[in-house]
């Protein structure tokens, strides 16, 4: 019998806020190819259809206003979106029989959990990143405490959890105090066919580097945890020792002004370019023209940039941390440097730029390595977790049947002891009302709010503390983009 799943995500093409939309899109389409009937519940805009069938995926969109820029207003907006998704999901559940609910990250946790509870289905969540990790454990202030509370509740509420790396499996189990047996590791995927470059790569390269210059590429959100400041610290040594080297930084974020100022103080502005935000076509072209891609992240659940670079034939250096260790597991497919160490990074950059044979060998091996991250294989792994959840649903249904039998016997005894009709009237419909009340609490994040207010916040390990100046230690977070900013930057927004 064909399995039917309800997937919730706060973004789905054409609404793209980050990598989550692309992940859910590629996974959903691959699941369809694997024989799963996928219904995707997400938000829509003014120009999107309420219902659409695309690449076999049944897309159901709930219209939402533009995301507000103010953080507190954004959190209120998220709660409203969850209420709307919950209401739409309940209507879907009346006409479609689902086997499970699969939510992606905290932004839809309330709606996903409450729908699973309301429809009597298993609840599966994929945790792509954590607030705790993004801020090196500093989650005791708003809005980090609020988001961390939701994530803690979500991980504890879910019947099964998926993470993108073994590193994240241990991290999630440790931070949220859940058994590792409940967490399944399924990596992110990549489709090399999606990496379309522009037509004239030679012309594009000449815009940024001369034929005798080597080009170092850094890609991603310009936020503290991505570690671009470490790469900038490493570049002066590389330029002094390796000669004609230029750099490209592609991306935008709240750390951009600080990075530009750092580059100016280091005398690097004449050696490179800050490109700002770029589209996928240009990004995929940059991988093709660069001599090297560097991923210096401090916190990285997976490392999709490294995977895209390798699939595009660009040698890659990554920090020896987090999920990057699994994307670049050995020196055959890429090189790693000691995390947070600019000197170690400069030595490896110099080595790769000056050793042609090393670059060629790494590129050849990496082209084979990336085949492990095939979306169809990832869909099969996900479908296997769905099958486990379906078995869980069967056991749960049997347990609920037993409880109903016991309740029926108890209610019969009470009816016999009570006045005619009194006790029966009191109990009729009680379970439904209780279920609806608990579901409503879930989609309003009641459980998360209580935890955020009352439970002790896990403190960071000493080696995981944020490496910022004391005056800037109090971070805030823009939940729309997972960006780490200081309170002054927040006020500036």
C-alpha positions in Angstrom: 0.0 0.0 0.0 1.4 3.4 -0.9 2.4 5.5 2.0 0.9 9.0 2.3 2.8 11.7 4.3 2.1 15.3 5.3 5.3 17.4 5.3 5.4 20.9 6.8 8.0 23.5 6.0 7.9 27.3 6.4 9.5 27.7 3.0 9.2 25.9 -0.3 10.0 27.2 -3.8 9.3 29.8 -5.1 9.5 31.1 -1.5 13.1 30.6 -0.6 14.7 32.0 2.5 17.7 29.7 2.7 18.8 26.1 2.1 15.8 24.6 3.9 13.5 25.2 0.9 15.8 23.5 -1.5 16.3 20.5 0.8 12.5 20.0 1.3 11.9 20.4 -2.4 14.5 17.9 -3.6 13.6 15.4 -0.8 9.8 15.6 -1.6 10.3 15.0 -5.3 12.7 12.1 -4.6 10.2 10.6 -2.2 7.6 10.7 -4.9 9.9 8.8 -7.2 10.3 6.3 -4.5 6.6 5.7 -4.4 5.5 7.9 -1.5 2.5 10.2 -1.9 3.7 13.5 -0.6 1.5 16.4 0.6 3.5 19.5 1.3 1.9 22.1 3.6 3.6 25.5 3.6 3.0 29.2 3.4 2.2 31.1 0.2 2.3 34.6 -1.0 0.2 36.8 -3.3 1.4 35.1 -6.5 1.3 31.5 -5.4 -1.6 29.0 -5.9 -3.4 27.6 -2.9 -3.0 24.1 -4.3 -0.7 22.8 -6.9 0.7 19.5 -8.2 4.3 19.8 -9.2 6.8 17.0 -10.0 4.3 14.7 -8.3 4.2 16.7 -5.0 0.8 17.9 -3.8 1.5 21.4 -2.6 -0.9 23.1 -0.2 -0.2 26.8 0.6 -1.6 29.0 3.3 -1.4 32.7 2.4 0.8 34.8 4.8 1.8 38.4 4.9 5.5 39.3 4.3 7.7 38.4 7.2 8.2 41.4 9.5 11.7 42.7 10.1 11.2 43.3 13.9 12.2 40.2 15.8 9.4 40.2 18.3 6.9 40.8 15.5 8.5 38.0 13.6 8.1 35.5 16.5 4.4 36.6 16.7 4.1 36.1 13.0 5.6 32.5 13.3 2.9 31.7 15.9 0.2 33.0 13.6 1.6 31.0 10.7 1.5 27.9 12.8 -2.1 28.5 13.7 -3.0 28.9 10.0 -1.0 25.8 9.0 -2.7 23.8 11.8 -6.2 24.9 10.6 -5.4 24.0 7.0 -3.9 20.7 8.0 -7.0 19.8 10.0 -9.1 20.4 6.9 -6.7 18.2 4.8 -7.0 15.5 7.4 -10.7 15.4 7.0 -10.5 14.4 3.3 -7.1 12.7 3.2 -5.9 9.8 5.3 -2.2 10.3 6.2 0.3 7.9 7.7 2.5 10.4 9.5 3.5 14.0 9.8 7.0 15.2 9.0 8.0 18.7 10.1 11.2 20.6 9.3 12.8 22.6 12.1 11.3 24.8 14.9 9.4 27.2 12.6 6.6 24.7 12.0 7.0 22.6 15.1 3.7 23.7 16.8 1.5 23.0 13.8 3.3 19.7 12.9 3.1 18.3 16.5 -0.5 19.4 17.0 -1.6 18.0 13.7 0.0 14.6 14.5 -1.7 14.6 17.8 -5.1 15.7 16.4 -4.9 13.1 13.6 -3.5 10.3 15.7 -0.3 10.0 13.7 3.4 9.6 14.4 5.4 12.9 14.4 8.8 13.0 12.8 11.0 16.1 12.8 14.2 16.9 10.9 16.5 19.2 12.9 18.7 21.0 10.4 20.5 23.2 13.0 20.0 24.3 16.6 19.9 27.7 18.3 22.3 26.3 20.9 24.9 25.4 18.3 24.5 28.7 16.3 25.3 30.6 19.5 27.9 28.3 21.1 25.5 27.6 24.0 24.6 31.2 24.8 20.8 30.7 24.8 19.8 32.3 28.1 18.5 35.5 26.6 15.6 36.4 24.4 15.0 35.4 21.6 17.5 32.6 21.8 15.9 31.3 25.0 12.5 31.3 23.3 13.7 29.4 20.2 15.8 27.0 22.2 12.7 26.2 24.4 10.7 25.4 21.3 13.5 23.2 19.9 13.8 21.4 23.2 10.1 20.7 23.3 10.0 19.7 19.7 12.8 17.1 20.1 11.2 15.7 23.1 7.7 15.6 21.6 8.7 13.9 18.3 8.5 10.2 17.9 11.6 10.1 15.7 14.2 12.7 14.8 16.4 13.0 11.7 19.7 14.9 11.6 22.0 15.5 8.7 25.2 14.2 10.3 26.5 12.0 13.1 27.9 15.1 14.7 24.4 16.6 14.8 23.0 13.3 16.2 25.2 13.5 19.2 24.7 17.2 19.5 20.9 17.0 19.5 20.9 14.0 21.9 23.2 15.9 24.3 21.6 19.3 24.2 17.9 18.1 24.3 18.5 15.1 26.5 16.9 12.5 24.2 18.1 8.9 23.4 20.3 8.6 20.4 18.2 5.6 19.4 15.4 8.0 18.5 17.7 9.9 16.1 18.5 8.8 12.6 21.3 10.2 10.5 20.4 11.0 6.9 22.7 13.4 5.1 21.7 16.3 2.8 21.8 15.6 -0.9 23.1 17.2 -4.0 22.2 16.9 -7.6 25.1 17.9 -9.9 22.6 18.5 -12.7 21.4 21.5 -10.7 24.8 23.2 -10.7 24.4 25.2 -13.9 27.1 27.7 -14.6 26.8 30.8 -16.8 27.8 30.5 -20.5 31.2 32.3 -20.5 33.3 31.2 -17.6 36.5 32.7 -18.9 35.0 36.1 -19.2 33.6 35.8 -15.6 37.0 34.8 -14.2 38.7 37.8 -15.8 36.4 40.1 -13.8 38.0 38.9 -10.6 41.5 37.6 -11.4 44.1 37.8 -14.1 45.3 34.6 -15.8 48.4 34.3 -13.6 46.5 34.9 -10.3 44.9 32.3 -8.2 41.4 32.7 -6.9 40.2 31.7 -3.4 36.4 31.5 -2.9 34.4 31.8 0.3 30.6 31.4 0.1 27.8 31.7 2.7 25.9 33.9 5.1 28.2 36.5 6.5 27.6 35.7 10.2 30.0 35.0 13.0 29.5 31.2 13.1 30.5 30.8 9.5 34.1 31.8 10.4 34.9 34.2 7.5 36.9 36.3 10.0 39.3 33.4 10.4 39.9 33.2 6.6 40.6 36.9 6.4 43.2 36.5 9.2 44.8 33.7 7.2 45.0 35.5 3.8 47.8 38.0 4.4 50.3 35.2 5.2 49.1 33.3 2.0 49.5 36.4 -0.2 53.0 37.1 1.3 54.2 33.5 0.7 52.3 32.3 -2.4 52.3 35.5 -4.4 49.5 36.5 -6.7 46.3 35.4 -4.9 42.9 37.0 -4.9 39.8 36.2 -2.9 36.0 36.3 -3.5 33.5 36.5 -0.7 30.0 35.7 -1.9 27.1 36.3 0.5 25.5 38.8 2.8 24.6 39.0 6.5 24.9 41.0 9.7 28.6 40.4 10.0 29.4 42.0 6.6 30.4 45.5 7.8 32.7 44.0 10.4 34.3 41.7 7.8 34.8 44.6 5.4 36.4 46.6 8.2 38.7 43.7 9.1 39.7 43.3 5.4 40.5 47.0 5.2 42.7 46.9 8.4 44.5 43.9 7.0 45.2 45.6 3.7 43.1 43.0 1.8 40.6 45.1 0.0 42.9 45.5 -3.0 43.3 41.8 -3.2 39.7 40.7 -3.4 36.0 41.4 -3.7 32.9 41.3 -1.5 30.1 40.3 -3.9 27.1 40.5 -1.6 24.2 38.2 -2.2 24.3 36.3 -5.5 21.9 34.0 -7.4 22.4 30.3 -7.8 23.6 30.6 -11.4 26.4 32.9 -10.5 27.3 30.9 -7.4 27.6 27.7 -9.5 29.8 29.6 -11.9 32.1 30.8 -9.1 32.8 27.2 -8.1 33.9 26.5 -11.7 36.3 29.5 -11.9 37.9 29.3 -8.4 41.2 27.5 -7.7 40.1 26.7 -4.2 37.0 26.9 -2.0 37.4 27.5 1.8 34.7 26.6 4.4 36.1 28.0 7.7 32.9 27.5 9.8 33.0 27.5 13.6 29.5 25.7 13.7 28.4 23.6 10.8 25.8 20.9 11.0 26.6 19.6 7.6 28.5 21.7 5.0 26.5 22.0 1.7 28.9 24.6 0.3 31.8 22.1 0.5 29.7 19.5 -1.2 28.6 21.9 -4.0 32.2 22.9 -4.5 33.4 19.3 -4.8 30.6 18.5 -7.2 31.7 21.4 -9.4 35.3 20.4 -9.6 36.7 22.9 -7.1 39.2 21.6 -4.5 38.0 22.3 -1.0 39.5 23.1 2.4 37.1 22.9 5.5 37.4 23.4 9.2 37.9 20.2 11.2 34.6 20.5 13.0 31.0 19.4 13.1 29.4 17.9 10.0 32.2 19.1 7.8 34.3 16.1 9.0 31.7 13.8 7.4 31.5 15.8 4.1 35.3 15.8 3.9 36.1 12.5 5.7 39.7 12.1 4.5 42.5 13.9 2.6 41.6 12.0 -0.6 38.6 14.2 -1.3 39.6 17.5 0.5 41.7 18.9 3.2 40.8 20.0 6.8 42.5 22.5 9.1 42.4 22.9 12.8 39.2 24.8 13.6 39.6 28.5 14.7 43.3 28.5 13.8 44.1 31.0 11.0 47.8 30.0 10.9 46.9 26.4 10.2 44.4 27.5 7.5 47.1 29.7 5.8 49.5 26.8 5.6 47.0 24.5 4.0 45.8 27.2 1.5 49.3 27.8 0.5 49.9 24.0 0.0 46.8 23.5 -2.2 47.5 26.6 -4.3 51.1 25.6 -5.0 50.7 21.9 -5.5 49.0 21.2 -8.9 49.1 17.4 -8.6 47.4 17.6 -5.2 44.6 19.8 -6.6 44.0 17.4 -9.5 44.0 14.3 -7.3 41.6 15.8 -4.8 39.2 17.0 -7.6 39.2 13.5 -9.2 38.5 11.7 -5.9 35.9 14.2 -4.8 33.9 13.8 -8.0 33.4 10.1 -7.0 32.8 10.9 -3.3 29.8 13.2 -4.0 27.8 10.4 -5.5 27.2 9.2 -1.9 24.9 12.2 -1.5 22.3 11.2 -4.1 18.8 12.4 -3.5 17.1 9.1 -4.5 19.2 7.2 -2.0 18.4 9.9 0.7 14.7 9.5 -0.1 15.0 5.7 0.4 16.6 6.2 3.7 13.8 8.6 4.7 11.1 6.3 3.5 12.7 3.6 5.8 12.2 5.9 8.8 8.6 6.5 7.6 8.1 2.7 7.7 9.4 2.5 11.3 7.0 5.3 12.2 4.1 3.5 10.6 4.9 0.4 12.7 4.9 2.7 15.7 1.4 3.9 14.7 0.1 0.4 14.6 1.4 -0.3 18.1 0.0 2.9 19.3 -3.4 2.2 17.8 -3.5 -1.2 19.6 -2.6 0.5 22.9 -5.3 3.1 22.4 -7.8 0.4 21.6 -6.9 -1.3 24.9 -7.2 1.9 26.8 -10.7 2.6 25.2 -11.8 -0.9 26.3 -10.7 -0.1 29.8 -12.3 3.3 29.8 -15.5 1.8 28.4 -15.6 -0.7 31.3 -14.9 2.0 33.8 -17.6 4.3 32.4 -20.1 1.5 32.4 -19.4 0.9 36.1 -19.8 4.6 36.8 -23.1 4.8 34.9 -24.4 1.9 36.9 -23.5 3.7 40.1 -24.6 7.2 39.2 -28.0 8.6 38.6 -29.5 7.8 35.2 -27.6 9.8 32.5 -25.6 12.0 34.9 -22.3 10.4 34.7 -22.6 9.4 31.1 -23.3 13.1 30.1 -20.2 14.2 32.0 -17.9 11.8 30.2 -19.3 11.9 26.7 -17.0 13.9 24.4 -14.5 14.5 27.2 -11.6 12.8 25.4 -12.2 14.8 22.2 -12.3 18.0 24.1 -9.1 17.1 26.0 -7.3 16.1 22.7 -8.3 19.4 21.0 -7.2 21.4 24.0 -3.8 19.8 24.1 -3.4 20.2 20.3 -4.2 23.9 20.6 -1.6 24.2 23.4 0.9 22.6 21.1 0.5 24.9 18.2 0.6 27.9 20.4 4.0 26.6 21.7 2.7 26.5 25.3 5.1 23.7 26.2 8.0 25.6 24.7 7.2 28.8 26.4 7.0 27.1 29.8 10.4 25.4 29.2 12.0 28.6 28.0 10.9 30.4 31.1 11.4 27.8 33.8 13.9 25.2 32.9 17.6 25.8 33.5 19.4 26.6 30.3 22.2 24.2 29.4 25.5 26.0 29.7 28.1 25.7 27.0 31.2 23.6 27.4 34.3 25.7 28.0 35.8 25.0 24.6 32.5 25.9 22.9 32.2 29.4 24.3 31.8 32.2 21.8 35.1 33.8 20.7 34.0 37.4 20.7 35.2 40.4 22.6 33.5 40.7 26.1 31.7 43.8 25.0 30.0 41.9 22.2 29.4 38.6 24.0 25.7 39.1 24.4 24.4 37.9 21.0 21.0 38.1 19.5 19.6 36.1 16.7 17.6 36.9 13.6 15.5 33.8 13.4 14.6 34.5 9.8 18.1 33.8 8.6 19.8 32.2 11.6 22.1 35.2 11.7 24.2 36.1 14.8 24.2 39.8 15.6 25.0 42.0 18.6 22.3 44.1 20.4 23.5 47.3 18.7 23.1 45.7 15.3 19.6 44.6 16.2 18.6 48.1 17.2 20.1 49.3 13.9 17.7 47.1 12.1 
